[in-house]
Amino acid sequence: MSSIKPAPGGSFPAVEVPSLDGGSIRLGEASDGYDWQLIVVYRGKHCPICTRYLREVNEIVRSLKELRIEVVAVSADSKERATSQIADVSPSYPVAYGLTIDQMQALGLYISSPRHGIDVEGPFAEPGLFVVNEDRELRMVDVSNAPFLRPQLPSVVSGLRFMRRMTEAFPANGTYA
């Protein structure tokens, strides 16, 4: 199955997912005084590499808050599975669950099916990282088909710090047609 990838510089797809804290999270719409949002898509409870990555995300939240960038994470897991995994992470950022296949496709994520006896409920999203600005414009995107191919978070923070300090607006990278 192929998927259409969201284009850097374009509008971020409208995706709303339930939050573990109650209510819902609108991906790509920063809240609580933030103007940008960093979205981490993780595979789910079955993935120990994801659990480790989510713990690493905890380490950058403070730096991103200083840059007015909200951090959220989301998976396709059910509320019960997400709650169980997140208990091992103790995140300092909101976590959502229940990504649908249509939402995964809208985000341009790779999707895997249950296989080889792994403990999953159904198709799940492979990793993704998105940075969306105050205008719902996709500024940065990284999608992978494997949990060990993810951006190094200190580099992400460093790059975002550089971008947020620029005095001139510039187009998103990767927009050459």
Secondary structure, DSSP 8 states (H G I E B T S, - for coil): -------TTSB---EEEEBTTSSEEEET---TT-SEEEEEE---TT-HHHHHHHHHHHTTHHHHHHTTEEEEEE-SS-HHHHHHHHHTT--SS-EE----HHHHHHTT--EE---TT---SS-EE--EEEEE-TTSBEEEEEE-SSTT----HHHHHHHHHHHHH-SS----TT---
